[in-house]
Amino acid sequence: MEVITKDLTPEVLQRCSHVQRHMRLAISDWYYFLSRMSLASDTWLYDCDWWMKNVPSQLDIPWAFESISDVIRRPGMLDILFIKVDEICISIDRSTGVEFPKSIHELRDSLESLKTEIDNAGVAV
């Protein structure tokens, strides 16, 4: 099913591009975070929780990297991404003593901006 994007506003398309860029940055930063955590076996085994190790696989969503604007009207697609990012942010907020990449929160902000722009443009999602 192909979704026509030509009637999306330039602002919505721009926000989609920002989300895609923030997705790539968040995954890159998180892999760097995990690589630092894995330098010492004790840190990896005892300080790196299972959810931290699973963040890259949670964010590895091919359509989110390349075609958010193509799937924006498919029911639930954007919600899936929102939920995954929110779950990660909640886990970060509950953890103490670890300096996490800030790019996850930037991704969430970018998603919220996209949602706001979609609502303002009157795009049905």
MDAnalysis code that builds the backbone (N, CA, C; Angstrom):
import MDAnalysis as mda
import numpy as np

u = mda.Universe.empty(375, n_residues=125, atom_resindex=np.repeat(np.arange(125), 3), trajectory=True)
u.add_TopologyAttr("name", ["N", "CA", "C"] * 125)
u.add_TopologyAttr("resid", np.arange(1, 126))
u.add_TopologyAttr("resname", ["MET", "GLU", "VAL", "ILE", "THR", "LYS", "ASP", "LEU", "THR", "PRO", "GLU", "VAL", "LEU", "GLN", "ARG", "CYS", "SER", "HIS", "VAL", "GLN", "ARG", "HIS", "MET", "ARG", "LEU", "ALA", "ILE", "SER", "ASP", "TRP", "TYR", "TYR", "PHE", "LEU", "SER", "ARG", "MET", "SER", "LEU", "ALA", "SER", "ASP", "THR", "TRP", "LEU", "TYR", "ASP", "CYS", "ASP", "TRP", "TRP", "MET", "LYS", "ASN", "VAL", "PRO", "SER", "GLN", "LEU", "ASP", "ILE", "PRO", "TRP", "ALA", "PHE", "GLU", "SER", "ILE", "SER", "ASP", "VAL", "ILE", "ARG", "ARG", "PRO", "GLY", "MET", "LEU", "ASP", "ILE", "LEU", "PHE", "ILE", "LYS", "VAL", "ASP", "GLU", "ILE", "CYS", "ILE", "SER", "ILE", "ASP", "ARG", "SER", "THR", "GLY", "VAL", "GLU", "PHE", "PRO", "LYS", "SER", "ILE", "HIS", "GLU", "LEU", "ARG", "ASP", "SER", "LEU", "GLU", "SER", "LEU", "LYS", "THR", "GLU", "ILE", "ASP", "ASN", "ALA", "GLY", "VAL", "ALA", "VAL"])
u.atoms.positions = np.array([
    [0.842, -1.178, 0.000],
    [0.000, 0.000, 0.000],
    [0.884, 1.236, 0.000],
    [0.790, 2.031, -1.004],
    [1.591, 3.234, -1.111],
    [0.775, 4.432, -0.646],
    [1.421, 5.286, 0.132],
    [0.758, 6.472, 0.641],
    [1.329, 7.675, -0.089],
    [0.473, 8.523, -0.583],
    [0.915, 9.710, -1.314],
    [1.338, 10.774, -0.320],
    [2.544, 11.293, -0.502],
    [3.074, 12.291, 0.433],
    [3.058, 13.698, -0.158],
    [2.661, 13.832, -1.415],
    [2.745, 15.154, -2.037],
    [1.806, 16.179, -1.402],
    [0.763, 15.722, -0.703],
    [-0.139, 16.679, -0.068],
    [0.257, 16.990, 1.380],
    [1.358, 16.408, 1.865],
    [1.861, 16.768, 3.191],
    [2.519, 18.137, 3.102],
    [2.387, 18.905, 4.151],
    [2.989, 20.234, 4.144],
    [4.502, 20.125, 4.195],
    [5.184, 21.133, 3.694],
    [6.652, 21.125, 3.781],
    [7.148, 21.031, 5.235],
    [6.381, 21.601, 6.150],
    [6.773, 21.546, 7.562],
    [6.712, 20.123, 8.098],
    [5.664, 19.380, 7.723],
    [5.542, 17.985, 8.155],
    [6.679, 17.160, 7.556],
    [6.947, 17.354, 6.283],
    [8.044, 16.628, 5.641],
    [9.380, 16.952, 6.296],
    [9.571, 18.204, 6.663],
    [10.804, 18.604, 7.336],
    [10.912, 17.934, 8.704],
    [9.825, 17.889, 9.447],
    [9.821, 17.224, 10.760],
    [10.104, 15.726, 10.602],
    [9.576, 15.120, 9.558],
    [9.872, 13.707, 9.297],
    [11.377, 13.510, 9.079],
    [11.963, 14.403, 8.334],
    [13.404, 14.342, 8.092],
    [14.192, 14.500, 9.390],
    [13.725, 15.393, 10.261],
    [14.395, 15.588, 11.558],
    [14.309, 14.318, 12.404],
    [13.159, 13.682, 12.413],
    [12.989, 12.451, 13.188],
    [13.941, 11.382, 12.664],
    [14.017, 11.233, 11.355],
    [14.912, 10.238, 10.768],
    [16.363, 10.516, 11.144],
    [16.761, 11.769, 11.116],
    [18.136, 12.139, 11.490],
    [18.383, 11.838, 12.962],
    [17.411, 12.172, 13.814],
    [17.559, 11.903, 15.243],
    [17.572, 10.402, 15.538],
    [16.864, 9.618, 14.750],
    [16.903, 8.160, 14.899],
    [18.311, 7.636, 14.655],
    [18.911, 8.078, 13.559],
    [20.266, 7.627, 13.245],
    [21.253, 8.059, 14.327],
    [21.118, 9.283, 14.787],
    [21.999, 9.797, 15.837],
    [21.810, 9.015, 17.137],
    [20.575, 8.737, 17.514],
    [20.299, 8.006, 18.755],
    [20.897, 6.605, 18.709],
    [20.753, 5.924, 17.602],
    [21.319, 4.574, 17.499],
    [22.838, 4.628, 17.528],
    [23.398, 5.565, 16.812],
    [24.854, 5.715, 16.813],
    [25.372, 6.007, 18.217],
    [24.751, 6.945, 18.911],
    [25.167, 7.290, 20.270],
    [24.986, 6.113, 21.223],
    [23.909, 5.366, 21.042],
    [23.661, 4.254, 21.956],
    [24.676, 3.131, 21.746],
    [25.047, 2.853, 20.496],
    [26.091, 1.855, 20.246],
    [27.415, 2.301, 20.876],
    [27.705, 3.588, 20.802],
    [28.917, 4.106, 21.446],
    [28.828, 3.914, 22.963],
    [27.673, 4.210, 23.548],
    [27.452, 4.007, 24.976],
    [27.684, 2.541, 25.351],
    [27.113, 1.622, 24.578],
    [27.289, 0.197, 24.858],
    [28.744, -0.235, 24.695],
    [29.424, 0.330, 23.736],
    [30.829, -0.038, 23.551],
    [31.667, 0.380, 24.755],
    [31.364, 1.527, 25.346],
    [32.069, 1.949, 26.562],
    [31.712, 1.046, 27.739],
    [30.451, 0.643, 27.835],
    [30.025, -0.230, 28.921],
    [30.670, -1.617, 28.819],
    [30.979, -2.041, 27.617],
    [31.517, -3.389, 27.419],
    [33.023, -3.475, 27.622],
    [33.693, -2.367, 27.881],
    [35.154, -2.396, 28.043],
    [35.590, -3.201, 29.262],
    [34.794, -3.209, 30.291],
    [35.100, -4.006, 31.476],
    [33.990, -5.031, 31.669],
    [34.363, -6.275, 31.867],
    [33.347, -7.325, 31.969],
    [32.412, -7.098, 33.158],
    [32.924, -6.592, 34.268],
    [32.050, -6.332, 35.420],
    [31.007, -5.268, 35.100],
    [31.426, -4.238, 34.395],
    [30.485, -3.186, 34.009],
    [29.411, -3.751, 33.091],
    [29.832, -4.535, 32.113],
    [28.883, -5.109, 31.165],
    [27.909, -6.063, 31.853],
    [28.425, -6.878, 32.742],
    [27.592, -7.893, 33.391],
    [26.698, -7.338, 34.488],
    [27.188, -6.352, 35.242],
    [26.457, -5.922, 36.436],
    [25.880, -4.511, 36.369],
    [26.435, -3.665, 35.523],
    [25.962, -2.280, 35.451],
    [25.149, -1.983, 34.196],
    [25.227, -2.842, 33.224],
    [24.503, -2.632, 31.972],
    [23.275, -3.540, 31.965],
    [22.136, -2.971, 32.292],
    [20.895, -3.737, 32.372],
    [20.471, -4.255, 30.997],
    [19.610, -5.268, 31.017],
    [19.152, -5.893, 29.773],
    [18.489, -4.891, 28.854],
    [17.725, -3.938, 29.388],
    [17.025, -2.993, 28.527],
    [18.015, -2.084, 27.805],
    [19.139, -1.769, 28.451],
    [20.162, -0.937, 27.810],
    [20.737, -1.648, 26.590],
    [20.961, -2.942, 26.735],
    [21.536, -3.732, 25.646],
    [20.555, -3.885, 24.483],
    [19.259, -3.720, 24.742],
    [18.238, -3.919, 23.709],
    [17.786, -2.640, 23.016],
    [18.286, -1.490, 23.453],
    [17.842, -0.229, 22.852],
    [18.089, -0.184, 21.343],
    [19.284, -0.539, 20.850],
    [19.469, -0.455, 19.387],
    [18.472, -1.303, 18.604],
    [18.174, -2.497, 19.089],
    [17.216, -3.332, 18.359],
    [15.804, -2.756, 18.439],
    [15.479, -2.050, 19.521],
    [14.170, -1.407, 19.638],
    [14.026, -0.256, 18.647],
    [15.127, 0.431, 18.381],
    [15.083, 1.589, 17.477],
    [15.367, 1.233, 16.017],
    [15.758, 0.004, 15.771],
    [16.104, -0.413, 14.409],
    [14.837, -0.730, 13.631],
    [14.202, 0.330, 13.160],
    [12.939, 0.227, 12.430],
    [13.173, 0.793, 11.027],
    [13.289, -0.080, 10.020],
    [13.670, 0.390, 8.677],
    [12.806, 1.521, 8.133],
    [11.482, 1.443, 8.292],
    [10.633, 2.505, 7.741],
    [10.860, 3.825, 8.450],
    [11.279, 3.791, 9.710],
    [11.519, 5.033, 10.442],
    [12.796, 5.707, 9.957],
    [13.735, 4.920, 9.464],
    [14.976, 5.486, 8.953],
    [14.805, 6.137, 7.590],
    [13.942, 5.561, 6.773],
    [13.893, 5.967, 5.378],
    [12.584, 6.583, 4.931],
    [11.477, 6.259, 5.598],
    [10.212, 6.620, 4.978],
    [9.101, 6.964, 5.962],
    [9.425, 7.714, 7.000],
    [8.357, 8.103, 7.931],
    [7.248, 8.830, 7.181],
    [7.614, 9.683, 6.260],
    [6.591, 10.429, 5.522],
    [5.722, 9.515, 4.659],
    [6.239, 8.353, 4.271],
    [5.451, 7.415, 3.460],
    [4.430, 6.641, 4.281],
    [4.705, 6.443, 5.559],
    [3.814, 5.620, 6.380],
    [3.053, 6.439, 7.418],
    [3.157, 7.731, 7.319],
    [2.607, 8.615, 8.351],
    [1.102, 8.441, 8.541],
    [0.392, 8.027, 7.503],
    [-1.066, 7.891, 7.604],
    [-1.520, 6.472, 7.926],
    [-0.601, 5.557, 7.982],
    [-0.986, 4.190, 8.342],
    [-1.269, 4.150, 9.839],
    [-2.438, 3.712, 10.201],
    [-2.824, 3.723, 11.621],
    [-1.825, 2.980, 12.499],
    [-1.385, 3.660, 13.529],
    [-0.538, 3.050, 14.532],
    [0.950, 3.069, 14.276],
    [1.371, 3.353, 13.071],
    [2.799, 3.277, 12.761],
    [3.615, 4.279, 13.577],
    [3.182, 5.512, 13.587],
    [3.901, 6.530, 14.356],
    [3.778, 6.259, 15.853],
    [2.645, 5.717, 16.262],
    [2.453, 5.365, 17.675],
    [3.454, 4.313, 18.129],
    [3.779, 3.366, 17.270],
    [4.759, 2.335, 17.601],
    [6.091, 2.973, 17.966],
    [6.513, 3.911, 17.143],
    [7.786, 4.590, 17.391],
    [7.719, 5.412, 18.667],
    [6.611, 6.139, 18.862],
    [6.428, 6.922, 20.091],
    [6.552, 6.038, 21.327],
    [5.880, 4.902, 21.321],
    [5.871, 4.012, 22.478],
    [7.270, 3.490, 22.776],
    [7.978, 3.056, 21.752],
    [9.325, 2.529, 21.956],
    [10.252, 3.593, 22.533],
    [10.208, 4.781, 21.986],
    [11.076, 5.852, 22.468],
    [10.681, 6.263, 23.879],
    [9.400, 6.347, 24.154],
    [8.947, 6.684, 25.512],
    [9.390, 5.639, 26.529],
    [9.294, 4.371, 26.177],
    [9.731, 3.312, 27.092],
    [11.211, 3.450, 27.416],
    [12.013, 3.766, 26.420],
    [13.450, 3.957, 26.639],
    [13.688, 5.157, 27.546],
    [13.004, 6.261, 27.273],
    [13.170, 7.468, 28.092],
    [12.736, 7.237, 29.536],
    [11.666, 6.488, 29.737],
    [11.210, 6.173, 31.095],
    [12.259, 5.330, 31.813],
    [12.823, 4.362, 31.123],
    [13.873, 3.535, 31.721],
    [15.100, 4.373, 32.072],
    [15.454, 5.299, 31.209],
    [16.578, 6.202, 31.491],
    [16.284, 7.023, 32.731],
    [15.086, 7.573, 32.811],
    [14.716, 8.422, 33.943],
    [14.710, 7.654, 35.262],
    [14.454, 6.367, 35.217],
    [14.431, 5.543, 36.430],
    [15.831, 5.115, 36.874],
    [16.784, 5.155, 35.959],
    [18.140, 4.712, 36.278],
    [18.946, 5.865, 36.863],
    [19.814, 5.519, 37.788],
    [20.679, 6.528, 38.394],
    [22.131, 6.088, 38.280],
    [23.011, 7.059, 38.295],
    [24.432, 6.773, 38.293],
    [25.032, 6.453, 36.941],
    [24.257, 6.565, 35.886],
    [24.751, 6.277, 34.541],
    [24.495, 7.508, 33.671],
    [25.506, 7.888, 32.899],
    [25.328, 9.011, 31.979],
    [24.926, 8.463, 30.610],
    [23.651, 8.631, 30.292],
    [23.100, 8.119, 29.042],
    [23.230, 9.157, 27.934],
    [23.214, 8.691, 26.682],
    [23.219, 9.625, 25.558],
    [21.985, 10.526, 25.577],
    [22.185, 11.792, 25.338],
    [21.090, 12.767, 25.328],
    [20.242, 12.664, 24.059],
    [20.761, 11.989, 23.057],
    [20.081, 11.946, 21.766],
    [18.739, 11.221, 21.816],
    [18.519, 10.353, 22.785],
    [17.223, 9.684, 22.907],
    [16.147, 10.710, 23.259],
    [16.471, 11.601, 24.182],
    [15.510, 12.648, 24.536],
    [15.308, 13.620, 23.371],
    [16.369, 13.869, 22.604],
    [16.232, 14.712, 21.418],
    [15.319, 14.047, 20.395],
    [15.423, 12.729, 20.276],
    [14.534, 11.992, 19.376],
    [13.092, 12.123, 19.837],
    [12.873, 11.995, 21.128],
    [11.501, 12.139, 21.654],
    [10.976, 13.551, 21.387],
    [11.809, 14.565, 21.594],
    [11.398, 15.944, 21.304],
    [11.060, 16.114, 19.827],
    [11.864, 15.498, 18.982],
    [11.626, 15.579, 17.541],
    [10.311, 14.895, 17.160],
    [10.019, 13.763, 17.790],
    [8.746, 13.072, 17.549],
    [7.569, 13.917, 18.022],
    [7.717, 14.563, 19.159],
    [6.645, 15.432, 19.659],
    [6.423, 16.615, 18.722],
    [7.502, 17.162, 18.171],
    [7.368, 18.255, 17.202],
    [6.655, 17.787, 15.944],
    [6.980, 16.574, 15.501],
    [6.302, 16.011, 14.332],
    [4.819, 15.845, 14.612],
    [4.490, 15.301, 15.768],
    [3.081, 15.113, 16.132],
    [2.339, 16.447, 16.159],
    [2.961, 17.463, 16.746],
    [2.358, 18.793, 16.792],
    [2.145, 19.345, 15.387],
    [3.153, 19.190, 14.538],
    [3.044, 19.697, 13.169],
    [1.962, 18.951, 12.390],
    [1.854, 17.654, 12.621],
    [0.796, 16.866, 11.965],
    [-0.576, 17.358, 12.410],
    [-0.721, 17.591, 13.710],
    [-2.007, 18.098, 14.238],
    [-2.317, 19.478, 13.659],
    [-1.317, 20.351, 13.581],
    [-1.528, 21.702, 13.062],
    [-1.877, 21.688, 11.579],
    [-1.303, 20.719, 10.847],
    [-1.568, 20.645, 9.407],
    [-2.879, 19.935, 9.095],
    [-3.457, 19.301, 10.108],
    [-4.711, 18.602, 9.896],
    [-4.563, 17.311, 9.120],
    [-3.381, 16.714, 9.190],
    [-3.140, 15.454, 8.505],
    [-3.757, 14.334, 9.324],
    [-4.545, 13.503, 8.690],
    [-5.167, 12.378, 9.398],
    [-4.166, 11.230, 9.462],
    [-3.864, 10.819, 10.697],
    [-2.951, 9.686, 10.879],
    [-3.641, 8.583, 11.627],
])
